[in-house]
Amino acid sequence: MQEEIGQPLEQRLEVERVGTVAFVPGILREPHGRATSGVRDGVSVHTPGQSTQEEAASAGPLTAAPTPRRRWRIPRPAVGALRHRDFRLFWWGQLGSLVGTWMQSTAQGWWVLERTNSAFYVGLTAALANAPSLLLSLVAGVVADRHDKRRILLTAQAVALGGAVLLGLLIHLQRLPLVLFLAVVTLVGVANAFEVPTRQAFFVELVGREDLPSAIALNSAAFNLSRIVGPALAGAVIARWGVVPCFYANALSYLAVIAALLRIRPRPRPRAPGAGGLWRDVGEGFRFLRRCPEAGALIAVVAALSLGALPYLALLPVFARDVLRVGARGLGALLAANGVGALLAGVLLAGWGRRLRRGPLLFVAAVGLGASVLAFATVRWPPLAALLLALAGFCTILHNATANALLQTWAPESLRSRVVSVYVFVFLGMAPLGSLAAGELAHRVGPRAAVAWGAATALGVTLAVWRRRPTLWRVR
């Protein structure tokens, strides 16, 4: 497996329709070993000082005549995955399920705050929901590489459906101890720990390699559209009828994705044999990151943002009630604003992502996320807070969706699920630690200071990583 990761792929060129030459995965080197434009260690780079025209001139007969610049429009790959019937079924089912998930997530935070009046328990709830991803996502990547991904997804959805029904019923009967509530949240988190990396790696079985970037972009769009609709619905429902209907609505939403999974027939893919044992297979994902330092640097930035900047989401109920004083309906509006920004980022990546240089894009998005969260912690005016949350959502998806797509592109076929599981491990798995720390810090010094401290730390780590790995600027 190590030889597979380290072995350079066959060098090849692809002539783009606009007349320039694009380099696709391979390693292009000069006789003395100096890397030139192309892919170094699996990462697409461009040597400063060498123009695209020079590259085209050196390509000889592969050079196409320049054509007039065409008007900007959404490229075909942005919706290419929708050509596949199975992906359409899964995408629509997933969209409905995600709306229900966001409704329940909003209701959980509000119920805990009303029950305990403690920012610590709000952070603890968010931490327990994501803690299994820290412990199990790496194992889930190996399981997904070895077994039928559709069956794993069906099992995870069924467990989450049962958890939503149980919580809604016990809250309705007013017989839900806090300990049992936290236990059920943790159980659903276990199901999600297997579902998320499996779903991310499942797309290639529905659409193939050609439309994989399109599938990732559309999945991001569905996730962020649900972030707008779900919290807004939850805020209105909680204000009128309480939290219980949100849990029942989430339970019903799982039926849509389960029905879709039962109808699709994904194309067969080769599965990893797993002859090296479970933990050796888990380690293959990390060994890939060591052999591809740019991928390792991306993971480090994602971890810093997950631990430092993103815990503001867990403390939003506290901000809504105690800082901004907007109540449950205002909480839904704040989460919806965050989702609007994230949706716009998904649309941008789907429509024009191929025209953007992804290296500078990653840097701007990471710094923008830290700065917007830091500013959010200092304001008390709800409209400005909503605007900053929209910017934070925009930067979050801009950075993490781009990083996710790059990692899946760079990873070998036999390692894709495990590389995705490492990404999930740092993005979702480390979030509980950040949420727990933010909740405890908010309990001691207040939510504004806790969020500001985490955002400043994430900014510092991001700048340090980019200074240490300047080749990230040349990632295309």
DOTOR-181487 format. One record per residue (C-alpha): residue in one letter; x, y, z. Coordinates in steps of 0.5 Angstrom, whole numbers, padded with zeros to 4 digits, always signed. Example, Ala and Ser with C-alpha at 12.3 -4.5 7.8 and 13.67 -1.06 7.14 Angstrom:
<atoms>
A+0025-0009+0016
S+0027-0002+0014
</atoms>
This chain:
<atoms>
M+0000+0000+0000
Q+0006+0005+0002
E+0009+0003-0005
E+0002+0005-0008
I+0002+0012-0005
G+0009+0014-0006
Q+0009+0011-0014
P+0008+0017-0018
L+0002+0017-0023
E+0003+0017-0030
Q+0005+0024-0033
R+0000+0026-0038
L-0003+0033-0040
E-0010+0035-0042
V-0012+0040-0047
E-0017+0044-0044
R-0023+0047-0049
V-0020+0054-0048
G-0013+0053-0051
T-0009+0052-0045
V-0006+0046-0042
A-0008+0043-0036
F-0004+0038-0032
V-0007+0032-0028
P-0005+0028-0023
G+0003+0026-0024
I+0010+0029-0022
L+0013+0033-0027
R+0020+0034-0026
E+0026+0037-0029
P+0033+0033-0030
H+0036+0035-0024
G+0030+0034-0020
R+0027+0041-0019
A+0019+0041-0019
T+0016+0045-0025
S+0008+0046-0026
G+0004+0040-0025
V+0003+0036-0019
R+0008+0035-0014
D+0007+0029-0008
G+0000+0029-0011
V-0001+0036-0011
S-0003+0041-0017
V+0002+0047-0017
H+0005+0052-0021
T+0012+0055-0021
P+0012+0062-0020
G+0015+0066-0026
Q+0013+0061-0031
S+0006+0063-0035
T+0001+0059-0038
Q+0003+0061-0045
E+0010+0058-0044
E+0007+0052-0042
A+0003+0051-0048
A+0009+0053-0052
S+0013+0047-0049
A+0007+0042-0050
G+0009+0042-0058
P+0003+0039-0062
L-0001+0038-0056
T-0002+0046-0056
A-0009+0048-0058
A-0010+0055-0062
P-0013+0060-0057
T-0020+0062-0057
P-0024+0068-0055
R-0025+0068-0048
R-0032+0066-0046
R-0038+0069-0042
W-0038+0066-0035
R-0043+0061-0034
I-0044+0055-0029
P-0040+0050-0032
R-0043+0043-0033
P-0040+0039-0028
A-0043+0043-0023
V-0050+0039-0024
G-0047+0033-0028
A-0048+0028-0022
L-0056+0030-0023
R-0055+0026-0029
H-0055+0019-0025
R-0062+0017-0023
D-0059+0014-0016
F-0055+0020-0014
R-0062+0024-0016
L-0066+0019-0011
F-0060+0020-0006
W-0060+0027-0006
W-0067+0029-0005
G-0068+0024+0000
Q-0061+0027+0004
L-0064+0034+0003
G-0070+0032+0007
S-0067+0028+0012
L-0062+0034+0013
V-0068+0039+0014
G-0070+0035+0020
T-0063+0034+0023
W-0062+0041+0024
M-0069+0042+0027
Q-0067+0037+0032
S-0061+0040+0033
T-0064+0047+0034
A-0069+0044+0039
Q-0064+0040+0043
G-0060+0046+0045
W-0066+0050+0047
W-0069+0044+0051
V-0062+0043+0055
L-0061+0051+0056
E-0069+0051+0059
R-0068+0045+0063
T-0061+0047+0066
N-0060+0054+0065
S-0053+0052+0064
A-0048+0054+0058
F-0044+0048+0060
Y-0049+0043+0059
V-0051+0046+0052
G-0043+0045+0050
L-0043+0038+0053
T-0049+0036+0049
A-0046+0038+0043
A-0039+0035+0045
L-0043+0028+0046
A-0046+0029+0039
N-0040+0029+0036
A-0035+0025+0041
P-0036+0019+0037
S-0033+0022+0031
L-0027+0023+0035
L-0027+0016+0037
L-0030+0012+0031
S-0029+0015+0025
L-0022+0012+0023
V-0025+0005+0024
A-0031+0007+0020
G-0027+0009+0014
V-0024+0002+0014
V-0031-0001+0015
A-0033+0003+0009
D-0027+0001+0005
R-0029-0007+0007
H-0036-0007+0007
D-0043-0005+0003
K-0043+0002+0004
R-0051+0002+0002
R-0052-0003+0008
I-0048+0002+0013
L-0052+0008+0011
L-0059+0004+0012
T-0057+0002+0019
A-0054+0009+0021
Q-0061+0012+0019
A-0065+0007+0022
V-0061+0008+0029
A-0062+0016+0028
L-0069+0015+0027
G-0070+0011+0033
G-0067+0016+0037
A-0071+0022+0035
V-0077+0018+0036
L-0075+0016+0043
L-0073+0023+0045
G-0079+0026+0042
L-0084+0021+0046
L-0080+0022+0053
I-0080+0030+0053
H-0087+0030+0051
L-0089+0025+0057
Q-0084+0029+0061
R-0080+0023+0063
L-0074+0025+0060
P-0068+0025+0065
L-0062+0029+0063
V-0057+0023+0064
L-0062+0019+0059
F-0062+0025+0054
L-0055+0025+0054
A-0054+0018+0053
V-0059+0018+0047
V-0055+0024+0044
T-0049+0020+0044
L-0052+0014+0041
V-0054+0018+0035
G-0047+0020+0035
V-0044+0013+0034
A-0049+0012+0028
N-0047+0019+0025
A-0039+0017+0026
F-0040+0011+0021
E-0045+0015+0017
V-0041+0021+0015
P-0035+0018+0012
T-0039+0013+0009
R-0043+0018+0005
Q-0038+0022+0003
A-0034+0016+0000
F-0041+0013-0003
F-0042+0018-0008
V-0036+0015-0013
E-0041+0009-0013
L-0047+0013-0015
V-0044+0018-0020
G-0037+0015-0022
R-0030+0019-0022
E-0032+0024-0028
D-0038+0027-0024
L-0035+0026-0017
P-0033+0034-0016
S-0040+0035-0018
A-0043+0030-0013
I-0039+0034-0007
A-0041+0041-0009
L-0049+0039-0010
N-0048+0035-0003
S-0045+0041+0000
A-0051+0045-0003
A-0056+0041+0000
F-0053+0041+0007
N-0053+0048+0007
L-0060+0049+0004
S-0062+0045+0010
R-0058+0050+0015
I-0063+0055+0013
V-0069+0052+0013
G-0068+0047+0019
P-0067+0052+0024
A-0072+0057+0021
L-0077+0052+0022
A-0075+0050+0029
G-0075+0057+0031
A-0082+0058+0029
V-0084+0051+0032
I-0081+0052+0038
A-0084+0059+0039
R-0091+0056+0038
W-0091+0049+0040
G-0085+0047+0044
V-0079+0043+0042
V-0083+0036+0041
P-0085+0037+0034
C-0078+0038+0032
F-0076+0031+0034
Y-0082+0028+0031
A-0081+0032+0024
N-0074+0029+0024
A-0076+0022+0025
L-0081+0023+0019
S-0075+0026+0015
Y-0071+0020+0016
L-0076+0016+0012
A-0074+0019+0006
V-0067+0018+0005
I-0068+0010+0008
A-0073+0010+0002
A-0068+0013-0003
L-0063+0008-0001
L-0067+0002-0002
R-0069+0004-0009
I-0062+0005-0011
R-0057+0000-0014
P-0050+0003-0014
R-0044+0001-0019
P-0040-0004-0016
R-0033-0002-0013
P-0027-0006-0011
R-0026-0007-0004
A-0020-0006+0000
P-0018-0013+0003
G-0016-0011+0009
A-0010-0016+0010
G-0006-0012+0014
G-0011-0012+0020
L-0015-0006+0023
W-0010-0002+0026
R-0005-0002+0020
D-0011+0000+0015
V-0013+0006+0020
G-0006+0008+0020
E-0006+0008+0012
G-0010+0014+0012
F-0005+0018+0016
R+0001+0015+0012
F-0002+0018+0006
L-0002+0025+0009
R+0006+0024+0011
R+0007+0023+0004
C+0003+0028+0002
P+0005+0034+0006
E+0000+0039+0003
A-0005+0034+0005
G-0003+0034+0012
A-0002+0042+0012
L-0010+0042+0010
I-0012+0037+0015
A-0008+0041+0021
V-0012+0048+0019
V-0018+0044+0019
A-0017+0041+0026
A-0015+0048+0028
L-0021+0051+0026
S-0026+0046+0028
L-0023+0046+0035
G-0022+0054+0036
A-0027+0057+0031
L-0033+0053+0030
P-0035+0052+0037
Y-0039+0058+0037
L-0044+0054+0034
A-0045+0050+0040
L-0046+0057+0044
L-0051+0060+0040
P-0057+0058+0044
V-0053+0062+0050
F-0052+0068+0045
A-0059+0068+0043
R-0062+0068+0050
D-0057+0072+0054
V-0052+0076+0050
L-0057+0078+0044
R-0063+0077+0047
V-0067+0075+0041
G-0070+0068+0044
A-0072+0062+0041
R-0074+0065+0034
G-0068+0069+0034
L-0064+0063+0035
G-0067+0060+0029
A-0066+0067+0025
L-0058+0067+0027
L-0057+0059+0025
A-0061+0061+0018
A-0057+0067+0017
N-0051+0062+0018
G-0054+0057+0013
V-0055+0063+0008
G-0048+0064+0008
A-0046+0057+0007
L-0051+0056+0002
L-0048+0062-0002
A-0041+0059-0002
G-0043+0052-0004
V-0046+0055-0010
L-0040+0059-0012
L-0036+0053-0011
A-0041+0049-0016
G-0041+0054-0021
W-0034+0057-0021
G-0030+0053-0017
R-0026+0051-0023
R-0024+0058-0025
L-0021+0059-0018
R-0014+0058-0015
R-0016+0054-0009
G-0009+0055-0006
P-0011+0063-0004
L-0018+0061-0004
L-0016+0056+0002
F-0012+0062+0006
V-0017+0067+0005
A-0023+0063+0007
A-0019+0060+0013
V-0017+0067+0016
G-0024+0070+0014
L-0027+0065+0018
G-0023+0066+0024
A-0024+0074+0024
S-0031+0074+0023
V-0032+0069+0029
L-0028+0074+0033
A-0032+0080+0031
F-0038+0076+0032
A-0036+0075+0040
T-0036+0083+0040
V-0042+0085+0038
R-0049+0086+0041
W-0053+0088+0035
P-0057+0082+0032
P-0057+0085+0025
L-0050+0085+0025
A-0049+0079+0029
A-0053+0075+0023
L-0049+0078+0018
L-0042+0076+0021
L-0045+0069+0022
A-0047+0069+0015
L-0040+0071+0013
A-0037+0065+0018
G-0042+0060+0015
F-0039+0062+0008
C-0032+0062+0010
T-0033+0055+0013
I-0036+0052+0007
L-0031+0055+0002
H-0025+0052+0006
N-0028+0045+0008
A-0031+0044+0002
T-0025+0045-0002
A-0021+0042+0003
N-0025+0036+0002
A-0025+0035-0005
L-0018+0036-0006
L-0016+0030-0001
Q-0021+0026-0005
T-0018+0028-0011
W-0011+0026-0009
A-0012+0020-0005
P-0012+0013-0009
E-0018+0009-0010
S-0017+0004-0005
L-0015+0009+0001
R-0021+0014-0001
S-0025+0012+0005
R-0020+0012+0010
V-0017+0019+0008
V-0024+0022+0008
S-0025+0019+0015
V-0019+0023+0017
Y-0022+0029+0015
V-0028+0027+0019
F-0024+0026+0025
V-0021+0033+0025
F-0027+0036+0023
L-0033+0033+0027
G-0029+0029+0031
M-0025+0034+0035
A-0031+0039+0035
P-0033+0036+0041
L-0027+0038+0045
G-0028+0045+0042
S-0035+0045+0044
L-0033+0042+0051
A-0028+0047+0052
A-0032+0053+0050
G-0038+0051+0054
E-0033+0050+0061
L-0030+0057+0059
A-0036+0060+0058
H-0039+0058+0064
R-0033+0061+0068
V-0031+0068+0064
G-0038+0068+0059
P-0039+0066+0052
R-0036+0072+0049
A-0029+0071+0052
A-0030+0064+0050
V-0031+0065+0043
A-0026+0070+0042
W-0021+0066+0045
G-0022+0060+0041
A-0023+0064+0034
A-0016+0068+0036
T-0013+0061+0037
A-0015+0058+0030
L-0013+0065+0027
G-0006+0064+0030
V-0005+0057+0028
T-0008+0058+0021
L-0002+0063+0020
A+0003+0059+0022
V+0001+0053+0018
W+0001+0057+0012
R+0008+0060+0013
R+0011+0053+0014
R+0008+0050+0008
P+0008+0056+0003
T+0007+0051-0003
L+0000+0051-0001
W-0001+0058-0005
R+0001+0054-0011
V-0005+0049-0010
R-0010+0049-0016
</atoms>
